[in-house]
C-alpha cells in the first residue's frame, strides 16, 4: 500500500491493491512498451546512450521510492518497464 502513495515519472502508478477471496491483487498503470528482459533478449543490442538513459531512469525511480521509505525488493530486468520512447 505504501507504493500506492508514490507519484514519480519513473515509478508505475499503483491505483489499488487488496485481497479478494484469498487472492492478492495490484491494479496499476498500463505502460506501453516492453520489459527490460525482453529488450535484452532481442538480437539488436541497445546503443550505449539508451542503456545509460534506462539505468538513470531506474535509479531516479528507486531513489524517489527509497526517499519515501519504500523498498522494491524484486529488482530484475523482467520488472523494469521501458516505454516505447526508451524511458525506464
C-alpha positions in Angstrom: 0.0 0.0 0.0 3.0 2.3 0.5 3.7 2.0 -3.2 0.3 3.5 -4.0 1.4 6.8 -2.5 4.3 7.2 -4.9 4.0 9.8 -7.7 7.0 9.9 -9.9 7.6 9.8 -13.7 9.9 6.7 -13.3 7.6 4.7 -11.0 4.5 2.9 -12.2 1.3 4.3 -10.6 -0.5 1.9 -8.3 -4.2 2.5 -8.2 -5.4 -0.1 -5.8 -4.3 -3.3 -4.1 -6.1 -5.8 -1.9 -7.4 -9.3 -1.5 -10.4 -10.9 -2.9 -11.4 -14.5 -1.9 -7.8 -15.2 -0.8 -6.3 -13.8 -4.0 -4.0 -10.8 -3.7 -4.1 -8.2 -6.5 -2.4 -4.9 -7.5 -4.1 -2.6 -10.1 -1.5 -0.4 -11.7 -0.9 1.9 -14.6 -0.5 0.3 -18.0 2.9 1.1 -19.6 3.1 0.8 -23.4 6.4 -0.8 -24.2 8.4 -3.8 -23.1 10.2 -5.1 -20.1 13.9 -4.9 -19.9 14.3 -8.7 -20.0 12.5 -8.8 -23.5 14.8 -6.0 -24.7 17.9 -7.7 -23.5 17.0 -10.9 -25.5 16.4 -9.1 -28.8 19.1 -9.6 -31.5 20.0 -5.9 -31.8 21.9 -4.6 -28.8 20.8 -1.2 -27.4 23.2 1.7 -28.1 25.2 2.7 -25.0 23.3 6.1 -24.6 20.0 4.2 -24.4 21.4 1.8 -21.8 22.6 4.7 -19.7 19.2 6.5 -20.1 17.4 3.4 -18.8 19.8 2.9 -15.9 19.5 6.6 -15.0 15.7 6.5 -15.1 15.6 3.3 -12.9 17.9 4.8 -10.4 15.8 8.0 -10.2 12.7 6.0 -9.5 14.4 3.8 -6.9 15.9 6.9 -5.2 12.5 8.5 -5.0 10.9 5.3 -3.6 13.6 4.9 -1.0 13.3 8.6 0.0 9.6 7.8 0.8 10.5 4.6 2.8 9.5 2.2 0.0 11.9 -0.7 -0.9 11.1 -2.7 -4.1 12.8 -6.0 -3.1 12.4 -7.6 -6.5 14.5 -5.5 -9.0 15.2 -7.6 -12.1 15.0 -6.9 -15.8 11.5 -8.5 -16.1 10.2 -5.9 -13.6 11.7 -2.9 -15.3 9.3 -1.5 -17.9 10.7 0.6 -20.8 8.3 2.8 -22.7 8.2 3.0 -26.5 10.3 6.2 -26.3 13.0 4.5 -24.3 12.2 5.7 -20.8 12.7 3.4 -17.9 
